[in-house]
């Protein structure tokens, strides 16, 4: 697990948007394990965001 991913557990809302963009970037670059860690952390913060669940489903499908 990356140290930067560990620090994401308590992000303010504006930084969670930046983190979401970073997760999408890793997903598109096919770095699925890193994207998975990012979206799991974001999903723990806000489990009702549809977009996080959408990307988690796509990542699990590819893995």
C-alpha positions as CSV (number, residue, x, y, z in Angstrom):
1,X,0.0,0.0,0.0
2,X,1.3,3.4,-0.9
3,X,2.0,6.0,1.8
4,X,0.0,8.5,-0.2
5,X,-3.0,6.2,-0.3
6,X,-2.8,5.7,3.5
7,X,-3.1,9.5,4.1
8,X,-6.3,9.7,2.1
9,X,-8.4,8.3,4.8
10,X,-9.5,11.7,6.2
11,X,-9.5,14.1,3.3
12,X,-11.6,17.3,3.0
13,X,-14.2,17.3,0.2
14,X,-12.1,19.3,-2.3
15,X,-9.2,17.0,-1.9
16,X,-11.4,13.9,-2.3
17,X,-12.3,15.3,-5.8
18,X,-8.6,15.5,-6.7
19,X,-8.1,12.0,-5.3
20,X,-11.0,10.7,-7.4
21,X,-9.4,12.2,-10.6
22,X,-6.2,10.5,-9.6
23,X,-8.0,7.2,-9.2
24,X,-9.6,7.6,-12.7
25,X,-6.1,8.3,-14.1
26,X,-4.7,5.1,-12.6
27,X,-7.8,3.2,-13.9
28,X,-7.3,4.4,-17.4
29,X,-3.6,3.6,-17.3
30,X,-4.5,0.1,-16.3
31,X,-2.9,0.3,-12.8
32,X,-5.8,-1.4,-11.3
33,X,-4.4,-2.2,-7.9
34,X,-3.6,1.4,-7.2
35,X,-6.9,2.6,-8.5
36,X,-8.6,-0.1,-6.3
37,X,-6.9,1.2,-3.2
38,X,-7.9,4.8,-4.0
39,X,-11.6,4.0,-4.7
40,X,-11.9,1.7,-1.6
41,X,-10.6,4.6,0.6
42,X,-13.0,7.1,-1.1
43,X,-15.9,4.6,-0.8
44,X,-15.2,4.3,3.0
45,X,-15.5,8.1,3.3
46,X,-18.7,8.4,1.3
47,X,-20.4,5.0,0.6
48,X,-23.4,6.6,-1.1
49,X,-21.4,8.1,-4.1
50,X,-22.5,6.2,-7.1
51,X,-19.3,7.0,-9.0
52,X,-17.0,5.2,-6.5
53,X,-19.1,2.1,-6.7
54,X,-19.1,2.3,-10.5
55,X,-15.4,2.3,-10.7
56,X,-15.0,-0.4,-8.0
57,X,-17.2,-2.6,-10.1
58,X,-15.2,-2.0,-13.2
59,X,-11.9,-2.6,-11.4
60,X,-13.1,-5.9,-9.9
61,X,-14.4,-7.0,-13.3
62,X,-11.0,-6.4,-14.9
63,X,-9.1,-8.1,-12.0
